[in-house]
Each structure stands twice: as structure tokens, then as C-alpha cells.
Amino acid sequence: MATSQKYTEESIKSLEPREHIRLRPGMYIGKLGDGSSQDDGIYVLVKEIIDNSIDEYTMGFGNKIEVEVTENRVKVRDYGRGIPLGKVIDCVSKINTGGKYDSAVFQKSVGLNGVGTKAVNALSTYFMVQSIRDGQSKKAEFQQGVLIKDYPLEPTTEPNGTLVIFEPDSSIFKNYSFIPQYLEEQIWNYAFLNAGLKIIFNGQEYVSKNGLLDLLQRKTNEDEIRYPIIHCKGNDIEFALTHGNQYGEEYYSFVNGQHTTQGGTHLTAFREALVKTIREFFKKDFDASDIRASIVGAISIRVQEPVFESQTKTKLGSTNLAPDENSPTIRAFINDFVKKELDDYLHKHPQTAEAMLKRILQSERERKEIAGIKKLANERAKKANLHNKKLRDCRIHYDDFKHELRQETTLFITEGDSASGSITKARNPLTQAVFSLRGKPLNCYNMSKKVVYENEEFNLLQHALNIEDGLEGLRYNRIVIATDADVDGMHIRLLLMTFFLQFFPDLVRNGHLYILETPLFRVRNKQKTIYCYSEQEKQKVVRQLGGNPEITRFKGLGEISPDEFAEFIGENIRLEPVILKEHTNIPKILEYYMGKNTPARQEFIISNLRVELETLSEKEIVAEMEMV
């Protein structure tokens, strides 16, 4: 019989705020991660500090922010008013201390809860803050949120503002590294949402004159959009939109300068307003999906004391523009503005209206063409889902919006029984699912979306992900391509990337697609076993272990035992994100890699093979050729 634990006064513990942040960091900054995902905690730390500088600019103080990010250190300097000198330590270390509770000072700031900077402080091995106000400087240094040095007030000739330097704690953010593209994306968003603000990031200047118009110009290619970008701006609201040729919808939504990656009430209202306005303008009851197909849009609003669904502020929950119950609803505010401005714009620009109509009619034709095959395919998928042998599902899903582990949900796409068997046995069944391919998937380059329904494997995959009608119901945060480290594995990887880029590019753009890095070598002696992911790592470890260690070369995932595999898909998982750089022309890049063999591709392969071969010895070249 099990003994019951005593539940007494001694069982109740009260943690200091700093201790609570370090014990439950996810409550404050979302998922931790190693930096491979754009919503990992280390980017939230950077954002929390810059947000304070942005709020200063929004209030009319300082038009320049300097940001410097090195391997493990972040430095942010603004030229606002500076933290009041007597409150510098309190503002960065005491929860619920700040100026954002005074709505007269910060009417529509990014955050209102006084937690952000304190969380950064508590989760950093080193944190320094310096405030400069009217010829005086106050500085303090912290370690994991604990004050280690309090500097006295000193005179200075530096201009007013605040400087923050911090280093994320590597015991919390394990094996972390900053991906430059993710940081650059953050910086650009700040520039687009604060026209006229100059941000110097690692020596490069970022500035926008036209707000969301500049954002969409950067997100699209001029030769891929159907008509010039529509841009409308008013008090506390701005939107931009156009139609392209890609499948799916693509939106960028913001509240008070915060990028709401999961949308919220404002994005829902914007999508509704577009459909309603366009139907009324053309006097035709178009299907909503035909209007929104291939749309690229951006919406930014300012709300007084916004309510977000989490501390990381990625989804807006507010229904009104202000806490006052009598204030207008966000839905009505956005609908009224879009109706007036978009309707006026289309009347004044008949060529744009005509191009928009053609795009909508094209989407309507395409939808009707595949309606029959889609219905049959969905019926087959529904039956298959009851006994879907391809999918070994997990218990928690990404669309479980209130579950604390939703960010960890992962679908591994593997090829063959041996590989999927190893991952299935090693995975965490709570958050990790496995989808097994029968063999090499179809090269769907240049095909219409009809093939997604005609091809049983593709149809089952899109149903497993639940992305047929967009990303709102996406069931896994991370879709991980897990293939062998050989030529066939690389080919399968390219075929799957083609599938997602061709038909679900928004899945890639939103940072959900990854490549699983698995070790190429196992090097061990009697004392140690070390896994290596490259030839260079292997050579380094061989020298480190000395003697004559045993070296095993892994060719396929099926060769790695489930016990070993658990190490590679658990806490120490290595994921390479698939990142679409700005102005990436998807049709051209797919044509280059997946179209008929072109001289340009042949030249690239030959040139790069030559470089690789020069780094290998004659013996290694023979071994590599035999392996291939």
C-alpha cells in the first residue's frame, strides 16, 4: 500500500519573483529552445529590451536605437529620456515596477505588465543597465537577477537614454545561438511599424518611410503580384494588401508595434472586413476562400491597454479598443476603416480593381475544377485516418491553445520502416508524432494543387497536419524532415521541401519547417561516447579522446538504435530551420532545383564538388565515392 505524503503548512512554498521566473521561464517568455525557431526565448529576450526603447520613441523621445548582437551578448542603446535615476535598479529587478501603468504616460505601449525586463534580467548570467539623464549616469550590474554591483551616480557628457547589455543563461537556453535572419526580421518589423525611426543593427542601418507598404514590398516580388500594393493609413490603424500567385493566405499582423504571429481579434476582423468590402464593391457574393486565396496582407492597430493571450504577446485577445466597455469594438473599428478606405481606393484605381477581380475569378475556377476530386480524396482520407498506419500521433497538439506544451509539438516525416521504427520507439508520445513515407514522394514541381488530392500520400499528410484550409488548425508547431544522411535521403528532403513550398508556402514562411540533423559518426572509448555531426567534429573528438577510439559511421537512420535516437530528438535535438529569405522567388528557386536539369545547376554542382574534393585526402575521396 502506498504511503500518503503529508500535506501541511510546511508543504506550501512562496517563491521570490526572480526564483519563480527561473523555475518557470516558459510562463514569461514562451518556449526556451536553442534559437533554431523564430519564437524561441532568446529572441523574446531581445524583443523585451527593444520594446522599451520603442515605447520611448512612440512617446516622442529619441529617433535612434543601436542594437548589437554577438555570439552570446546583446547590447541595446536608445536615446530616449532614460530611466529615472532613482528607480534604475527597481525597474529592472522588481516585478510590477514600471512607468507603463500610468496610461497618461504610455497610452498605447507594447506591454503593460512590468515583467519583461525583469525576466530578461533573471534569465541572464550577466545583465547591466545604465541610465543617462541630464548629465548624470546611473549604472548597475546583475547576475541571474541578483544585484552584484551598484555604481554611484556619476557625471557624464553622453546624450540621454538607456543602455542594456545582457547574456542569456546557457543553463536555461541550452546550446543556443542567434540566427541572424530571425534578428533581422525583428529589426525590420520595428522599422516598418515606426516610420522614421532609425535602428542600427550590427552596424547596418534599418529605416522605413512608408510603413506597411515597405513591409509588403519587402515580402513580395514585383513580378509575382497581380496589382500594385494597396496601402491605407489612419489614426491608430494601417493596412496594406495585394494578391499574388502563391497558394494560401499570408498575413502580418501587429498590435502596438508587437508582431502578433498567431493573429487574434484584429486579424480575424481584418479578414472579415476584406471579404465584406470586396463582395459589396463587385456586387457579387464570392466565396470567402476565393477572395482571400493568394492574398498577402498586413494590418497594424493601436489599442489602449491590450489584452494578449500570453506573456509573449503573440495573439491579441482584446475585443475593444480600450478597457472602457463603451469604447468601440476592434471588429467594428477595423471593418469601418477597411470598408471606407478600400472601397474608395478601388473606385479611384479601376485597373487595380480589374486585376483583383481576375485573380478572384481565377481562384474560383481552380476551386471548382478540383471540387470533385477534393471531395473523394477527403472521404478516403477520413476513412484512412481511422486506421492511418502512416501516422503515429501524439497526445498534445499545436491547436490546443491553452496547453503549455503546445510549442513543443513536432511531426517527424521519415522514409521507410526502419527509420520510422527507431524514431517511434525513441520519441516522446506526448508531443512527438511520426509520419512514415512509403518511398520517394512525387516531384510535384509545376503541378497544380489537384495533385495534393490525387496523390494519396500527400493528401494524408495535409490531413495529418490539418492545413488544407490554412494554418489556423495546424496540429504541430514543428514539421521536421528526418531522412538518411545520403544521396537518397537528400533527394527525399528536396522533394518534401518542394511539396511545402509549392502548395503551403505560408507554413515555411511562418517558421514551421525544419531539417533534423543526425550524427554522422559515433566516436567512443571505454570512458566516453561522443556523437559527431561532421568530419571536422569527428577529427576533433578523435584527437580529444586520444589512443585508438572506435569510430562508427551512420549511413541511415535505421542504423541508430532507439536508445541512441532518444538523445538526438530530446532535449539536445539539433534542428536546421528552413528559412525563406526576403524576395525569395519560389517559382524560380523550385525551377532551379527541381525542374529539368539546367546548365546553371550543373555548373553549381561541379564547382562545389571540386571545392569539397580539395579538402579530402585521396583515401577519403575513394571512401566517399564508394559510400555514394
Buried (B, 14 or more C-beta within 10 A) or exposed (E): EEEEEEEEEEEEEEEEBBBBBBEEBBBBBBBBBBBBBBBBBBBBBBBBBBBBBBBBBBBEBBBBBBBBBEEBBBBBBBBBBBBEBEBBBEBBBBBEBBBBEEBEEBBBBBBBBBBBBBBBBBBBBBBBBBBBBEEBBBBBBBBBBEBEEEEEEEEBEBEBBBBBBBBBBEEBBEEBEBBEBBBBBBBBBBBBBBBEBBBBBEEEEBBBEBBBBBBBBEBBBEEBBBBBBBBBBEEBBBBBBBBBBBBBBBBBBBBBBBBBBBBBBBBBBBBBBBBBBBBEBBEEEBBBBBBBBBBBBBBBBBBBBBBBBBBBBBBBEBEBBBEEEEBEBBBEBBBEBBBEBBBEBBEEBEEBBEBBBEBBBBBBEBBEEBEEBBEEBBEBBEEBBEEBEBBBBBEBBBBEEEBBBBBBBBBBBBBBEBBBBBBBEBBBEEBBBBBBBEEEBBBBBEBBBBBBBBBBBBBBBBBBBBBBEBBEEBBBBBBBBBBBBEEBBEBBBBBBBBBBBBBBBBBBBBBBBBBBBBBBBBBBEEEEBBBBBEBEBBEBBBEEBEEEBEEBBBEBBBBBEEEBBBBBBEEEBBBEBBBBEEEBEBBEBBBEBBBEEEEEBEEEEEEEEEEEEEEEEEEEBEEEEEEE
